[in-house]
Amino acid sequence: MDALKQGADALFILLGAIMVLAMHAGFAFLELGTVRQKNQVNALVKILVDFSISTVVYFLVGYAVAYGTGFFVNASVLAERNGYDLVKFFFLLTFAAAIPAIVSGGIAERARFYPQLLATAVIVGLIYPFFEGIAWNRHFGLQDSLLALTGAEFHDFAGSVVVHAVGGWIALPAVILLGARSNRYRKDGAISAHPPSSIPFLALGAWVLCVGWFGFNVMSAQTLDKLSGLVAVNSLMAMVGGTLTALWVGKNDPGFVHNGPLAGLVAVCAGSDVMHPMGALVVGAIAGALFVYMFTLTQNRWKIDDVLGVWPLHGLCGTWGGLAAGIFGQTALGGMGGVSFTAQALGTLVGVVWAVLSSVVLYGAIKQFVGLRLSQEEEFEGADLSIHKISSSPDRESSW
């Protein structure tokens, strides 16, 4: 019976890993559809190479930083329990690799390729697993302290904060240090439109992400006996809530409509196992509106050229998700309880501060000693890989 359970658990988490792996195709096509046509091939290559670097670094370093154990043992040991520990690594790797995929969308169209690969290695090998270990493996006593102070630990079931908020807040300093795309904000105060090159590709990326997200959330149980249909339905409700408010607040803009479900899914990750489905619907709806409003504000008023809006989508909606778990997880609002808003706020704050400070140091050092940005000629030609140049073509008109 134990062997059967071990095999079932290994298969369960393997299917989750494959679903989240497929999400990286969603990241790729979301970026592909958003950037200008001259940068489409480069966007595809970046996501694939970032994932490859992430795999090697997380296997060699990052997993050990987070969980205190590595894989430098005999293969017979790795094969124990149907290789469950290896498959768990695969699953958690797909989460870790989401961080550089998130950052890629913010710095698209003007970042140098190889310096960003260096940043990817540091993020996945140290920055992300450091906080992952604090939140999910009780490192440094933060969870014990929050339990003693508030009566509950910091709760992040599937990574609203650990993955998405950390990724989005890492991206923000990188975007600011990099600067806006050439001629994006003109000297006369006008803003040059850089509309999405392909709404169909953008929509495809959003749909792939939505489908894969059910592996991201549901399989975060990690073993079959902890599987919860509540997580699946809450993910669904948050997804549609984000879509509908993005449609309304974004005034039918297709770019906003297809990012709305992603905002809702980001926000529901943390509390998807403790909320009532109606609470998840509200959480997703607020996230959809938050994304539209903050994307517009950052682009047009603050003049922060975050190409895919990854700080509003992942950073802010992930932060909201961490807080929302402490609100809508309460029994008074139909939740399952066992959460504390204070613990959620403090845990989220730790993640955000760590992400911002580490990003400033990392990208500041790369800018100072290596260089972050393409030359004007390379940017004009769309050569952000410095290895594959494709000719530019006129931008298609769009409202987003």
Phi, psi and omega per residue, in radians:
M1 nan -0.716 3.110
D2 -1.066 -0.725 3.134
A3 -1.103 -0.669 3.113
L4 -1.138 -0.755 3.119
K5 -1.111 -0.738 3.137
Q6 -1.093 -0.741 3.106
G7 -1.134 -0.714 3.124
A8 -1.120 -0.729 3.128
D9 -1.135 -0.719 3.120
A10 -1.105 -0.741 3.113
L11 -1.148 -0.724 -3.127
F12 -1.012 -0.899 -3.077
I13 -1.315 -0.470 3.048
L14 -1.121 -0.757 3.096
L15 -1.085 -0.657 3.064
G16 -1.108 -0.751 3.124
A17 -1.058 -0.726 -3.140
I18 -1.155 -0.699 3.118
M19 -1.131 -0.710 3.128
V20 -1.284 -0.579 3.010
L21 -1.001 -0.736 3.115
A22 -1.098 -0.480 3.099
M23 -1.059 -0.486 3.136
H24 -1.184 -0.484 2.959
A25 -1.144 -0.629 3.071
G26 -1.103 -0.774 3.055
F27 -0.994 -0.757 -3.088
A28 -1.106 -0.828 -3.090
F29 -1.310 -0.490 3.036
L30 -1.112 -0.770 3.105
E31 -1.226 -0.719 3.122
L32 -0.981 -0.768 -3.108
G33 -1.310 -0.349 -3.078
T34 -1.580 -0.705 -3.096
V35 -1.280 2.913 3.108
R36 -1.213 2.743 -2.989
Q37 -1.014 -0.587 -3.096
K38 -1.159 -0.285 -3.111
N39 -1.909 0.154 -3.048
Q40 -1.136 -0.841 -3.128
V41 -1.096 -0.688 3.138
N42 -1.088 -0.684 3.127
A43 -1.092 -0.734 3.130
L44 -1.098 -0.772 -3.103
V45 -1.168 -0.686 -3.114
K46 -1.026 -0.809 -3.075
I47 -1.114 -0.738 -3.120
L48 -1.165 -0.770 -3.120
V49 -1.235 -0.676 3.060
D50 -1.005 -0.746 3.135
F51 -1.119 -0.683 -3.131
S52 -1.149 -0.785 3.074
I53 -1.066 -0.758 -3.133
S54 -1.036 -0.707 -3.121
T55 -1.072 -0.845 -3.100
V56 -1.138 -0.799 -3.068
V57 -1.211 -0.700 -3.139
Y58 -1.205 -0.611 3.093
F59 -1.153 -0.773 -3.056
L60 -1.406 -0.602 -2.978
V61 -2.269 -0.966 -2.910
G62 -1.034 -0.766 -3.114
Y63 -1.093 -0.663 3.113
A64 -1.195 -0.644 3.093
V65 -1.073 -0.728 -3.086
A66 -1.352 -0.697 -2.948
Y67 -2.114 0.008 3.016
G68 1.271 0.259 3.123
T69 -2.494 2.543 -3.123
G70 -2.139 -2.870 -3.022
F71 -2.131 0.397 3.139
F72 -1.569 1.092 3.116
V73 -2.366 3.010 3.135
N74 -1.097 2.562 -3.116
A75 -1.041 -0.508 3.125
S76 -1.127 -0.569 3.089
V77 -1.242 -0.707 3.132
L78 -1.127 -0.494 -3.098
A79 -1.435 -0.111 -3.129
E80 -1.089 2.641 -3.118
R81 0.965 0.725 -3.136
N82 1.061 0.481 -3.140
G83 1.210 0.453 -3.081
Y84 -0.994 -0.739 -3.099
D85 -1.097 -0.640 3.089
L86 -1.179 -0.732 -3.134
V87 -1.198 -0.609 3.052
K88 -1.074 -0.733 3.049
F89 -1.002 -0.789 -3.142
F90 -1.009 -0.808 -3.139
F91 -1.073 -0.856 -3.103
L92 -1.234 -0.495 3.034
L93 -1.030 -0.745 -3.099
T94 -1.099 -0.508 3.035
F95 -1.217 -0.848 -3.114
A96 -1.039 -0.721 -3.114
A97 -1.217 -0.260 3.082
A98 -1.185 -0.445 -3.101
I99 -1.100 -0.965 3.090
P100 -1.112 -0.500 3.068
A101 -1.146 -0.660 3.063
I102 -1.125 -0.885 -3.109
V103 -1.043 -0.671 -3.125
S104 -0.949 -0.696 -3.127
G105 -1.167 -0.555 -3.139
G106 -1.311 -0.642 -3.033
I107 -1.754 0.249 -3.060
A108 -1.046 2.649 2.952
E109 1.388 -0.050 3.093
R110 -2.637 0.092 3.130
A111 -1.618 2.517 3.069
R112 -1.271 2.511 -3.000
F113 -1.229 -0.984 -3.032
Y114 -1.209 -0.660 3.004
P115 -1.041 -0.616 3.090
Q116 -1.210 -0.579 3.040
L117 -1.108 -0.641 3.056
L118 -1.088 -0.784 3.105
A119 -1.070 -0.717 3.113
T120 -0.999 -0.778 -3.127
A121 -1.080 -0.727 -3.137
V122 -1.219 -0.723 -3.128
I123 -1.098 -0.850 -3.058
V124 -1.372 -0.478 -3.136
G125 -1.474 -0.444 -3.026
L126 -2.380 -0.994 -2.948
I127 -1.108 -0.930 -3.135
Y128 -1.159 -0.888 -3.092
P129 -1.147 -0.391 3.082
F130 -1.066 -0.848 3.125
F131 -1.344 -0.554 3.048
E132 -0.974 -0.773 3.130
G133 -1.144 -0.612 3.103
I134 -1.161 -0.809 -3.041
A135 -1.396 -0.676 -2.984
W136 -1.953 -0.076 3.124
N137 -2.376 0.285 2.982
R138 1.078 0.508 3.096
H139 -1.190 2.579 2.997
F140 1.090 0.213 2.988
G141 1.269 0.191 -3.121
L142 -1.095 -0.798 -3.119
Q143 -1.098 -0.698 3.116
D144 -1.125 -0.691 3.128
S145 -1.148 -0.741 3.118
L146 -1.151 -0.665 3.108
L147 -1.085 -0.752 3.136
A148 -1.201 -0.607 -3.075
L149 -1.400 -0.719 -2.974
T150 -2.027 -0.210 -3.081
G151 1.520 0.055 3.126
A152 -2.627 2.667 3.054
E153 -1.498 2.916 3.001
F154 -1.191 2.183 -3.011
H155 -1.942 2.051 3.083
D156 -2.487 1.475 -2.980
F157 -1.016 -0.814 -3.034
A158 -2.279 0.260 2.901
G159 1.771 0.473 3.027
S160 -0.932 -0.747 -3.129
V161 -1.668 -0.891 -3.030
V162 -0.998 -0.704 -3.119
V163 -1.749 -1.046 -2.923
H164 -1.334 -0.874 3.127
A165 -1.094 -0.768 3.113
V166 -1.052 -0.788 3.119
G167 -1.087 -0.774 -3.124
G168 -1.172 -0.680 3.137
W169 -1.342 -0.447 2.967
I170 -1.153 -0.661 -3.093
A171 -1.178 -0.598 -3.037
L172 -1.030 -0.932 3.087
P173 -1.055 -0.614 3.119
A174 -1.086 -0.767 3.123
V175 -1.097 -0.770 -3.107
I176 -1.175 -0.777 3.136
L177 -1.141 -0.578 -3.126
L178 -1.250 -0.656 -3.094
G179 1.538 2.872 -3.085
A180 -1.252 2.774 3.032
R181 -1.071 2.608 -3.090
S182 -0.959 2.283 3.080
N183 1.159 0.231 3.092
R184 -1.154 -0.833 3.097
Y185 -2.004 1.883 -2.991
R186 -1.442 2.824 -3.090
K187 -1.128 -0.457 3.135
D188 -1.427 0.087 3.106
G189 1.604 -0.158 -3.139
A190 -1.379 2.796 3.132
I191 -2.005 2.150 3.101
S192 -1.337 2.284 3.140
A193 -1.304 2.285 2.997
H194 -2.132 1.310 -3.023
P195 -1.226 2.801 3.077
P196 -0.996 2.462 -3.127
S197 -1.366 -0.416 -3.090
S198 -2.727 1.797 3.062
I199 -1.098 -0.689 3.083
P200 -1.019 -0.737 3.103
F201 -1.180 -0.694 3.090
L202 -1.041 -0.783 3.126
A203 -1.124 -0.698 3.095
L204 -1.043 -0.800 3.111
G205 -1.038 -0.737 3.132
A206 -1.114 -0.736 -3.137
W207 -1.158 -0.733 3.113
V208 -1.074 -0.732 3.104
L209 -1.099 -0.768 -3.130
C210 -1.040 -0.801 -3.125
V211 -1.142 -0.814 -3.137
G212 -1.119 -0.450 -3.089
W213 -1.095 -0.444 3.110
F214 -1.221 -0.457 2.953
G215 -1.290 -0.699 3.129
F216 -1.001 -0.812 -3.077
N217 -1.500 -0.973 -3.026
V218 -1.097 -0.773 -3.080
M219 -1.354 -0.024 3.014
S220 -1.152 -0.200 2.982
A221 -1.057 -0.555 3.039
Q222 1.277 -0.351 3.006
T223 -2.359 2.646 -3.001
L224 -1.119 -0.590 -3.097
D225 -1.218 -0.269 3.128
K226 -1.747 0.103 3.132
L227 -1.011 2.366 -3.119
S228 -2.309 2.082 3.035
G229 -1.147 -0.404 3.090
L230 -1.031 -0.700 3.131
V231 -1.081 -0.735 -3.128
A232 -1.119 -0.826 -3.104
V233 -1.215 -0.661 3.085
N234 -1.103 -0.663 3.082
S235 -1.095 -0.759 3.115
L236 -1.069 -0.809 -3.104
M237 -1.138 -0.713 3.108
A238 -1.148 -0.666 3.124
M239 -1.050 -0.853 -3.103
V240 -1.282 -0.562 3.069
G241 -1.077 -0.771 3.099
G242 -1.121 -0.662 3.137
T243 -1.101 -0.834 -3.036
L244 -1.196 -0.697 3.115
T245 -1.276 -0.586 3.067
A246 -1.138 -0.640 3.057
L247 -1.070 -0.774 -3.090
W248 -1.274 -0.971 -3.086
V249 -1.181 -0.612 -3.137
G250 -1.464 0.083 3.037
K251 0.969 0.856 3.026
N252 1.214 0.175 3.138
D253 -1.168 2.210 -3.073
P254 -1.135 -0.526 3.088
G255 -1.135 -0.745 3.092
F256 -1.208 -0.717 -3.120
V257 -1.007 -0.709 -3.079
H258 -1.466 -0.226 2.991
N259 -1.616 -0.313 3.133
G260 -1.009 -0.834 3.119
P261 -1.105 -0.559 3.117
L262 -1.183 -0.688 3.085
A263 -1.057 -0.777 3.126
G264 -1.107 -0.717 -3.139
L265 -1.200 -0.665 3.049
V266 -0.997 -0.817 -3.024
A267 -1.226 -0.533 -3.049
V268 -1.486 -0.218 -3.072
C269 -0.912 -0.829 -3.003
A270 -1.103 -0.776 -3.030
G271 -1.939 0.336 -3.057
S272 -1.131 -0.345 -3.133
D273 -1.640 -0.077 -3.078
V274 -2.207 -0.167 -3.098
M275 -1.535 2.740 2.899
H276 -1.362 2.587 3.139
P277 -0.962 -0.594 3.089
M278 -1.185 -0.620 3.047
G279 -1.121 -0.710 3.107
A280 -1.104 -0.656 3.095
L281 -1.064 -0.763 3.128
V282 -1.161 -0.759 3.127
V283 -1.025 -0.800 3.121
G284 -1.140 -0.689 -3.135
A285 -1.109 -0.763 3.108
I286 -1.097 -0.710 3.142
A287 -1.099 -0.721 3.125
G288 -1.062 -0.771 3.110
A289 -1.183 -0.693 3.124
L290 -1.039 -0.751 3.141
F291 -1.088 -0.864 -3.090
V292 -1.054 -0.826 -3.097
Y293 -1.121 -0.823 -3.057
M294 -1.310 -0.541 3.043
F295 -1.078 -0.804 -3.137
T296 -1.118 -0.734 -3.120
L297 -1.138 -0.818 -3.105
T298 -1.139 -0.684 -3.097
Q299 -1.296 -0.794 -2.947
N300 -1.657 -0.641 -3.089
R301 -1.725 -0.828 -3.100
W302 -1.472 -0.235 3.111
K303 0.968 0.805 3.017
I304 -1.751 2.008 -3.004
D305 -1.532 1.221 3.087
D306 -1.567 1.721 -2.862
V307 -0.979 -0.885 -3.131
L308 -1.657 0.040 -3.105
G309 1.196 0.719 -3.039
V310 -1.294 -0.477 3.075
W311 -1.200 -0.856 3.050
P312 -1.090 -0.747 -3.034
L313 -1.234 -0.880 -3.076
H314 -1.694 -0.814 -3.092
G315 -1.138 -0.966 -3.072
L316 -1.360 -0.761 3.120
C317 -1.176 -0.581 3.046
G318 -1.162 -0.714 3.069
T319 -1.079 -0.798 3.076
W320 -1.027 -0.702 3.132
G321 -1.084 -0.702 3.101
G322 -1.088 -0.726 3.110
L323 -1.252 -0.693 -3.088
A324 -1.091 -0.556 3.096
A325 -1.067 -0.577 3.119
G326 -1.406 -0.189 3.107
I327 -1.733 -1.048 -3.029
F328 -1.450 -0.090 3.010
G329 -1.473 -0.138 -3.139
Q330 -1.234 2.537 -3.137
T331 -1.102 -0.500 -3.139
A332 -1.119 -0.408 3.124
L333 -1.908 0.397 3.067
G334 1.523 0.067 -3.131
G335 -1.435 -3.135 -3.086
M336 -1.549 -0.184 3.127
G337 1.427 -2.977 -3.141
G338 1.386 0.190 3.122
V339 -2.168 2.769 3.137
S340 -2.312 2.284 3.115
F341 -1.088 -0.663 3.132
T342 -1.096 -0.785 3.105
A343 -1.082 -0.696 3.134
Q344 -1.134 -0.744 -3.127
A345 -1.135 -0.748 -3.113
L346 -1.213 -0.754 3.113
G347 -1.112 -0.718 3.102
T348 -1.123 -0.737 3.125
L349 -1.046 -0.733 3.114
V350 -1.060 -0.783 3.140
G351 -1.105 -0.742 -3.117
V352 -1.171 -0.799 -3.130
V353 -1.093 -0.777 3.118
W354 -1.053 -0.754 -3.117
A355 -1.113 -0.793 -3.092
V356 -1.163 -0.857 -3.096
L357 -1.102 -0.786 -3.120
S358 -1.161 -0.615 3.120
S359 -1.187 -0.736 3.114
V360 -1.036 -0.777 3.138
V361 -1.149 -0.835 -3.076
L362 -1.132 -0.965 -3.072
Y363 -1.290 -0.488 3.024
G364 -1.119 -0.732 3.120
A365 -1.166 -0.738 3.126
I366 -1.119 -0.729 3.124
K367 -1.101 -0.698 -3.087
Q368 -1.269 -0.739 -2.959
F369 -1.854 -0.368 -3.094
V370 -2.086 -0.765 -3.083
G371 1.846 2.231 -3.092
L372 -1.659 -0.561 -2.830
R373 -1.910 2.568 3.030
L374 -1.161 2.764 2.965
S375 -1.204 2.834 3.127
Q376 -1.044 -0.657 -3.141
E377 -1.138 -0.782 3.131
E378 -1.129 -0.710 3.126
E379 -1.122 -0.714 -3.140
F380 -1.108 -0.651 -3.100
E381 -1.462 -0.121 -3.124
G382 1.329 0.543 -3.027
A383 -1.761 0.905 -3.071
D384 -1.304 -0.016 2.949
L385 -1.683 -0.317 -3.015
S386 1.041 0.241 3.124
I387 -2.312 -0.189 -3.136
H388 -2.559 1.980 -3.120
K389 -1.924 2.343 3.043
I390 -2.219 2.625 -3.059
S391 -1.221 2.614 3.131
S392 -1.425 2.811 3.080
S393 -2.463 2.762 -3.060
P394 -1.073 2.509 3.099
D395 -1.238 2.499 3.066
R396 -1.528 2.498 -3.118
E397 -1.199 2.441 3.059
S398 -2.763 2.734 3.138
S399 -1.463 -0.161 -3.042
W400 -1.955 nan nan
